[in-house]
Amino acid sequence: MLFFPKFNSTKENFYYDQLYEHIKSEIISGKIAKGTHLPSIRKLSDFLSISTTPVETAYQQLLAEGFIESRPRKGYFVQEVPHVPLSPRMESDEAASTIQFPIEGKQSYSYDFHISKNDFSYFPMRIWRRLLNQVLQNEYRNLLFYGDAQGEMGLRNEVATYLNHFRGVVCSPEQIVIGAEQQQLVSLICLMLKTQINKVGAENPGYQLIPGTFKSHGFHVTPIQVNEDGICIESLYETGVQLINVTPSHQFPLGMTMPVSTRFQLLEWARKVNGYIIEDDYDGEFCYRNKPVPALQGLSPDANVFYLGGFSQALMPDICIHYLVLPPSLVDTYYQLRSQLFMEQSSSRVFQRTLQLFMEQGHFERHIRKMRNIYQKKHDCLIQSIETYMGSRVQVIGKNAGFYILLQVHSDKSERELLQRAIDSGIRISSTSFTWLNTKETDSKEFLIGFSGIELEKIEEGIKVLSEAWFG
């Protein structure tokens, strides 16, 4: 049995910090023994009712510091560490657990409104299996050896073509780096910029994996407020940050699209201060009322913009293929770093080659178009159900794109109580608390309601049950 803390949302550290500190103290004190198999990222996020992001970030930090090890296809295991006296912070009440977690247990939900879960029932598995078998039959001997550390050239060609045609990104295959994890690619950015910058800005609220990765590499991370147009440009100048990560196509979690005027202002900021922009385009293909908004990178291809994307949302997370488009000014820096560190490719060459064929033959584009229509039906059903059963007691924010909507609830009940009532009713939703860089700066009760993974016929019923749980 393992024990995990109740999160204190009033603390100035993130959920992942609290989780990291707690597991670290339990290992050092011997309460979690050497060899213990930790819960998977998904199991632990299910149990704690938080996003997978803070759990993954906590595990990555423990892994980096040698407290745990990752075994392929088996998971995370506790390493042996010498006993040392605990610091006062480690001996705090926060480290004294009141929650028991069965390692093999998993929270089940009747209505799973996961914020980024795919609907795998429509995945063209027959086509994927045929292409995979083709790769294994024809090329497997070569593919079992080390490949290009930057990613297979054939796949990078396909990604460059796709991004240009459908996202407006202007780049060559030489600018694209393939990796298994987003965190790994962000770490690469950290290594490339460590001698140039030290102060990083992050959307607040926002996606915490990127600032968390910079923080773990020793950078100073500053929260930058978000307004109705996205990132606040004035704050960038005032705080003196040298890099900012943004989600301009569909801001996470608030859902707005950055207007073109703000995009040009952001590019002008980068030019004036010789700064850098990380454009995280995690769901840019999925827009339900208008054409997808082209990427910011395409407005100024020579600017200092890192473009970050992947296939976890568009296809499936299991293939572990993400990509980073480097700004032209840093391509040589990347090659020098790759040579210096003897980098190897982390993403399966077999899956890379299979995905290349999948894209070459047009299956990827057809799948995106099909899923866009399916997700739009789910999106519309969710909006209509909320209007029917909740009415003016809630406000829907961030419609018409992505895989979730943000629901602002008008209630005397606390956010924690509303979340617990949802869980007790068999409903999986997420509070937005984990998206704030430090303490949450609003008293609003806000929840992320995903619609992509849940069955269409369950959406209306799930919202009806949620309304009854919240409003009686």
Residue pairs with C-beta under 8 A, 6 or more apart in sequence:
1 100
1 101
1 102
1 103
2 26
2 32
2 36
2 38
2 39
2 100
2 101
2 103
3 26
3 31
3 97
3 98
3 99
3 100
3 101
4 19
4 22
4 23
4 44
4 47
4 48
4 97
4 99
4 101
5 18
5 19
5 22
5 94
5 95
5 97
5 98
5 99
6 98
6 99
7 15
7 18
7 19
7 48
7 50
7 433
8 18
8 94
9 415
9 416
9 433
9 439
9 440
10 439
11 18
11 94
11 439
12 438
12 439
13 21
13 438
14 54
14 57
14 208
14 212
14 434
14 437
14 438
15 50
15 54
15 433
15 434
16 53
16 54
16 55
16 57
16 58
16 61
16 208
16 212
17 58
18 94
19 48
19 54
19 55
19 58
20 57
20 58
20 61
20 62
21 89
21 90
21 94
21 95
22 94
22 95
22 97
23 32
23 38
23 58
23 62
23 67
24 62
24 65
24 67
24 90
25 86
25 90
25 91
25 95
26 32
26 95
26 97
27 62
27 67
27 68
27 78
27 79
27 81
28 81
28 83
28 84
28 86
28 90
29 83
29 86
29 90
30 83
32 78
33 78
34 78
34 79
34 80
35 77
35 78
36 77
36 78
37 74
37 75
37 76
37 77
37 103
38 44
38 59
38 68
38 75
38 76
38 77
38 78
38 103
39 47
39 101
39 103
40 75
40 76
41 52
41 55
41 56
41 59
42 52
43 105
43 106
44 55
44 101
45 51
45 52
45 54
45 55
46 106
46 107
46 428
47 101
47 105
47 106
47 107
48 55
49 107
49 419
49 423
49 428
49 430
49 431
50 430
50 431
50 434
51 115
51 430
51 434
53 207
53 208
53 209
53 212
53 434
54 208
54 434
56 183
56 209
57 183
57 208
57 209
57 212
57 213
57 216
59 68
59 76
60 183
60 213
60 216
61 216
62 68
62 76
63 69
63 70
63 76
64 216
66 79
66 81
67 78
67 79
67 81
68 76
68 77
68 78
68 79
69 76
69 77
69 79
70 76
71 77
107 423
107 428
108 426
109 426
109 427
109 428
110 426
110 427
110 458
110 462
110 465
111 426
111 427
111 428
111 454
111 458
111 461
111 462
111 465
111 466
112 428
112 453
112 454
113 404
113 427
113 428
113 429
113 449
113 450
113 451
113 454
113 462
114 428
114 450
114 452
114 453
114 454
115 403
115 404
115 430
115 448
115 449
115 450
116 313
116 403
116 404
116 450
116 452
116 453
117 403
117 450
117 452
117 453
117 454
118 313
118 315
118 316
118 317
118 452
118 453
119 371
119 374
119 375
119 378
119 452
119 453
120 316
122 367
122 370
122 371
122 374
123 315
123 316
123 367
124 363
124 367
127 358
127 363
128 354
128 358
131 354
131 357
131 358
131 361
132 350
132 354
134 357
135 143
135 350
135 353
135 354
135 357
136 350
139 353
140 350
143 349
143 350
143 353
144 349
146 344
146 345
147 345
147 349
147 352
148 345
149 338
149 343
149 344
149 345
150 156
150 176
150 177
150 178
150 338
150 345
151 176
151 177
151 178
151 179
151 323
151 345
151 347
151 352
152 178
152 349
152 352
152 353
152 356
153 173
154 353
154 356
155 178
155 321
155 352
155 353
155 355
155 356
155 359
156 173
156 176
156 178
156 323
157 173
158 355
158 356
158 359
158 360
159 173
159 176
159 178
159 323
159 359
160 171
160 172
160 173
160 175
160 176
162 359
162 364
162 365
163 169
163 171
163 295
163 307
163 309
163 325
164 170
164 171
166 285
166 292
166 365
166 368
167 281
167 284
167 285
167 292
167 294
167 295
167 298
167 309
168 294
168 295
168 297
168 298
169 295
169 297
169 298
169 307
169 325
170 297
170 298
170 301
171 297
171 301
171 307
171 325
174 331
175 325
175 326
175 327
175 328
175 331
176 323
176 324
176 325
176 326
177 185
177 188
177 323
177 324
177 326
177 334
178 321
178 322
178 323
178 345
178 347
178 352
179 185
179 188
179 322
179 323
179 324
179 345
179 346
179 347
180 320
180 321
180 322
180 346
180 347
180 348
181 320
181 322
181 346
182 209
182 308
182 310
182 322
183 209
183 213
184 322
184 346
185 308
185 322
185 323
185 324
186 209
186 210
186 213
186 214
186 278
186 308
187 213
187 217
188 324
188 334
188 337
189 278
189 306
189 324
190 213
190 214
190 217
190 219
191 217
191 337
191 341
192 330
192 333
192 334
192 337
193 243
193 276
194 217
194 218
194 219
196 242
197 219
197 242
197 243
197 275
197 276
198 219
198 220
198 242
199 219
199 220
199 222
199 239
199 240
199 241
199 242
199 243
200 211
200 214
200 219
200 220
200 221
200 222
200 241
200 242
200 243
200 244
200 245
201 221
201 222
201 223
201 224
201 235
201 236
201 239
201 241
201 243
201 244
201 245
202 208
202 210
202 211
202 214
202 221
202 222
202 223
202 224
202 244
202 245
202 437
203 224
203 226
203 230
203 231
203 244
203 245
203 246
203 247
203 251
203 252
204 223
204 224
204 225
204 226
204 436
204 437
204 438
204 441
205 226
205 252
205 253
205 254
205 432
205 435
205 436
205 437
205 440
206 226
206 245
206 247
206 251
206 252
206 253
206 435
206 437
207 245
207 247
207 252
207 280
207 282
207 435
208 434
208 435
208 437
210 245
210 278
210 280
211 221
211 245
211 437
214 221
214 243
215 221
221 437
222 239
222 241
223 436
223 437
223 438
224 231
224 232
224 235
224 236
224 239
224 241
224 244
225 232
225 235
226 232
226 251
226 254
228 256
229 256
229 258
229 259
229 261
229 262
230 246
230 248
230 251
230 256
230 257
230 258
230 259
230 262
231 244
231 246
231 258
231 262
231 266
233 262
233 265
233 266
233 269
236 244
236 266
236 269
236 275
237 269
237 273
241 275
242 273
242 274
242 275
242 276
243 275
243 276
243 277
243 278
244 266
244 275
244 276
244 277
244 278
245 277
245 278
245 280
246 258
246 266
246 277
246 278
246 279
246 280
246 296
247 279
247 280
247 281
247 282
248 257
248 258
248 263
248 266
248 279
248 281
248 293
248 295
248 296
249 257
249 258
249 281
249 283
249 284
249 287
249 292
249 293
249 295
249 401
250 256
250 257
250 282
250 283
250 284
250 287
250 398
250 401
250 402
251 257
251 258
251 398
252 280
252 282
252 435
253 398
253 404
253 406
253 432
253 435
253 446
253 448
254 397
254 398
254 406
255 397
255 398
255 399
255 401
255 402
255 405
255 406
256 398
257 293
257 401
258 266
258 296
260 299
263 296
263 299
264 299
266 277
266 296
267 277
267 296
267 299
267 300
267 303
267 305
269 275
270 276
270 277
270 303
270 304
270 305
271 303
274 304
275 304
276 304
276 305
276 306
276 327
277 296
277 303
277 304
277 305
277 306
278 305
278 306
278 308
279 295
279 296
279 297
279 305
279 306
279 307
279 308
280 308
280 309
281 295
281 307
281 308
281 309
282 308
282 309
282 310
282 313
283 313
283 401
283 402
283 403
284 292
284 293
284 295
284 309
285 292
285 314
285 368
285 372
286 292
286 313
286 371
286 372
286 375
286 401
286 402
286 403
287 293
287 372
287 400
287 401
288 372
288 375
288 376
288 379
288 380
288 400
288 401
289 400
290 400
295 307
296 305
297 303
297 305
297 307
297 325
301 328
302 327
302 328
302 329
303 327
304 327
304 329
304 330
305 327
306 324
306 325
306 326
306 327
307 324
307 325
308 322
308 323
308 324
308 325
309 322
309 323
309 325
310 321
310 322
310 323
311 319
311 321
311 322
311 355
312 319
312 322
313 403
314 364
314 367
314 368
314 371
315 355
315 364
315 367
319 348
319 351
319 355
320 346
320 347
320 348
320 351
321 347
321 351
321 352
321 355
322 347
326 334
337 343
355 364
358 364
359 365
375 403
375 451
375 452
377 456
378 451
378 452
378 454
378 456
378 459
379 399
379 400
379 405
379 451
381 451
381 456
381 459
381 460
382 405
382 449
382 451
382 459
382 463
383 396
383 399
383 405
384 460
385 459
385 460
385 463
385 464
386 394
386 396
386 405
386 407
386 449
386 463
388 460
388 463
389 463
389 464
389 466
389 467
390 463
390 467
390 470
390 471
392 410
393 409
393 410
393 411
393 470
393 471
394 407
394 408
394 409
394 410
395 407
395 408
395 410
396 405
396 406
396 407
396 408
397 405
397 406
397 407
397 408
397 446
398 404
398 405
398 406
399 405
403 450
403 451
403 452
403 453
404 448
404 449
404 450
404 451
404 452
405 448
405 449
405 451
406 432
406 446
406 447
406 448
406 449
407 446
407 447
407 448
407 449
408 444
408 445
408 446
409 418
409 445
409 446
409 447
409 470
410 445
411 418
411 445
411 470
411 471
413 421
413 445
413 470
414 445
415 431
415 433
415 445
415 446
415 447
416 431
418 445
418 447
418 470
419 429
419 431
419 447
421 469
421 470
422 428
422 429
422 447
422 466
422 469
422 470
424 469
425 465
425 466
425 468
425 469
426 465
427 462
427 465
427 466
427 469
429 447
429 448
429 449
429 450
429 466
430 447
430 448
430 450
431 446
431 447
431 448
432 440
432 446
432 447
432 448
433 440
451 459
454 462
